[in-house]
């Protein structure tokens, strides 16, 4: 009964996101107690140059050593992608029921860069059509008739957008499907693509403006995360997570929900989820 109520509430939240976008207020907890230099050095943000040369990233990498330092200070598990963690996550994800009506797949992209376990995001090209152009997102897209299943959709789209070939064992499994406000069922597929230095990244410039990474250690800190507070006609309200990047970029909406779910799976005893906290009418 509880799960059904949560699922119903989640569907209502997603369905009404487009109705309340002009009534959103975003807060970042703890940001007032963190120095300004923190935001310029904490999230690992990568902007690939015109040539997409991985060797050019050294001067553009922010805070790899800083984020790794959190291991000791915040008791952060250094071996995030250990065989034990991967086995545990794969076991949990193996129980996810994939809906036959799923129409889009997204690859929740885990990676390492300079030894820092991270998420890899794309900055969607401003030339794309639709309301999400220019957003930070995971690679993904709509299902093609030729796709074997929705997991194949996610991996195919990621390979097309990033210009790489995924290893056979890269995919860990599917997170809980999400239904957006249009009724589209989206399946987040979790995968570890490995060290970025070992990949010949060649993103599709028609779809990808640049690539960004966010270290997992920083993403887990309360000071790095915030929430967007939504109001509908001044009565019904709820919150969704937001992850702040440098240069004014942020991870929000469905991408933030997927990021939140992945962190909850990876760090069940460390990460404090901000996903969908409802409030009393006001």
Residue pairs with C-beta under 8 A, 6 or more apart in sequence:
9 276
9 278
10 178
10 179
10 276
11 179
13 230
13 238
13 240
13 276
14 178
14 179
14 180
14 181
14 254
15 179
15 181
16 181
16 230
16 232
17 180
17 181
17 230
17 253
18 181
19 232
20 230
20 231
20 232
23 230
23 231
23 232
24 228
24 229
24 230
25 228
25 229
26 226
26 227
26 228
26 229
26 242
26 250
26 252
27 226
27 227
27 228
27 229
28 223
28 225
28 226
28 242
28 244
29 222
29 223
29 225
29 226
29 227
30 221
30 222
30 223
31 39
31 223
31 226
31 244
33 223
34 223
38 223
39 244
39 246
40 62
40 246
41 62
41 63
41 66
42 62
42 63
42 66
42 67
42 215
42 218
42 224
43 62
43 63
43 214
43 215
43 218
43 219
43 224
43 243
43 244
43 245
43 246
44 61
44 62
44 63
44 64
44 67
44 113
44 116
44 118
44 213
44 214
44 215
44 218
45 62
45 212
45 213
45 214
45 245
45 246
45 247
45 249
46 57
46 60
46 61
46 113
46 196
46 210
46 211
46 212
46 213
47 60
47 210
47 211
47 212
48 54
48 56
48 57
48 201
48 203
48 210
48 211
49 56
52 163
52 201
52 202
52 203
54 196
54 197
54 199
54 200
54 201
57 113
57 196
61 113
61 114
62 246
63 215
63 218
64 113
64 114
64 115
64 116
64 215
67 116
67 215
67 217
67 218
68 78
68 115
68 116
68 217
70 76
70 217
70 218
70 221
71 77
71 78
71 217
74 217
74 220
74 221
75 270
76 217
76 220
76 270
77 85
77 267
77 270
79 85
80 117
80 216
80 266
81 110
81 112
81 117
81 192
85 266
86 172
86 192
89 172
89 173
89 190
89 265
89 266
90 172
90 173
92 173
92 265
93 172
93 173
93 174
93 175
93 190
93 265
94 173
96 173
96 174
96 175
96 176
96 177
98 149
98 150
98 151
98 174
98 177
98 187
99 177
99 185
99 187
101 185
102 143
102 150
102 177
102 185
102 186
102 187
103 142
103 143
103 184
103 185
103 186
104 140
104 141
104 142
104 143
104 150
104 153
104 184
104 185
104 186
104 187
105 140
105 141
105 143
105 147
105 150
105 151
105 152
105 153
105 154
105 155
105 157
105 186
105 187
105 189
106 137
106 138
106 139
106 140
106 154
106 157
106 186
106 187
106 188
106 189
106 254
106 258
107 138
107 139
107 140
107 154
107 155
107 157
107 158
107 189
107 191
108 119
108 138
108 175
108 188
108 189
108 190
108 191
108 258
108 259
108 261
108 262
109 119
109 120
109 121
109 138
109 139
109 158
109 191
109 193
110 117
110 118
110 119
110 120
110 190
110 191
110 192
110 193
110 262
111 117
111 118
111 119
111 120
111 192
111 193
111 194
111 195
111 196
111 213
112 118
112 194
112 195
112 196
113 195
113 196
113 197
113 213
114 197
116 213
116 215
116 216
116 217
117 215
117 216
117 217
118 213
118 214
118 215
118 216
119 138
119 213
119 214
119 216
119 219
119 259
119 262
120 162
120 193
120 196
120 211
120 212
120 213
121 136
121 137
121 138
121 211
121 212
121 213
121 214
121 251
121 255
122 136
122 137
122 138
122 139
122 161
122 162
122 203
122 207
122 208
122 209
122 210
122 211
122 212
123 134
123 135
123 136
123 208
123 209
123 210
123 211
123 212
123 249
124 132
124 133
124 134
124 135
124 136
124 137
124 207
124 208
124 209
125 133
125 134
125 205
125 206
125 207
125 208
125 209
126 133
126 134
126 209
127 133
127 206
128 207
134 209
135 253
135 255
136 212
136 245
136 249
136 250
136 251
136 252
136 255
137 255
138 188
138 255
138 258
139 157
139 158
139 161
139 162
140 153
140 154
140 157
140 158
140 186
141 153
141 157
142 153
143 150
143 153
144 153
144 156
147 153
147 156
150 174
150 187
150 189
151 171
151 174
151 187
151 189
153 187
154 187
154 188
154 189
154 191
155 166
155 170
155 171
155 189
155 191
158 164
158 166
158 191
158 193
159 165
159 166
160 204
160 207
161 203
161 204
161 207
161 208
162 193
162 199
162 201
162 202
162 203
162 204
162 208
162 211
163 200
163 201
163 202
163 203
163 204
164 193
164 199
164 200
164 201
164 202
166 191
166 193
167 193
167 194
170 191
170 192
170 193
170 194
171 189
171 190
171 191
172 190
172 191
172 192
173 189
173 190
174 187
174 188
174 189
174 190
175 187
175 188
175 189
175 190
175 258
175 261
175 262
175 265
176 188
176 261
177 185
177 186
177 187
177 188
178 185
178 186
178 187
178 188
178 254
178 257
178 258
179 185
179 186
180 186
180 254
186 254
188 258
188 261
188 262
190 262
190 265
193 199
196 213
201 211
203 211
212 245
212 249
214 243
214 245
214 251
214 259
216 263
216 266
216 267
218 224
219 225
219 243
219 259
219 263
220 263
220 267
220 270
220 271
222 272
224 243
224 244
225 241
225 242
225 243
225 244
225 274
226 241
226 242
226 243
226 244
226 274
227 239
227 240
227 241
227 242
227 274
227 277
228 239
228 240
228 241
228 242
228 252
229 237
229 238
229 239
230 237
230 238
230 239
230 240
231 237
231 282
234 282
235 281
235 282
236 281
237 278
237 279
237 281
237 282
238 276
238 277
238 278
238 279
239 274
239 276
239 277
239 279
240 252
240 253
240 256
240 257
240 274
240 275
240 276
241 252
241 256
241 257
241 259
241 260
241 273
241 274
241 275
242 250
242 251
242 252
242 256
242 274
243 250
243 251
243 252
243 256
243 259
244 250
244 251
245 251
251 259
257 275
257 276
260 273
260 274
260 275
261 275
263 271
263 273
264 271
264 273
264 275
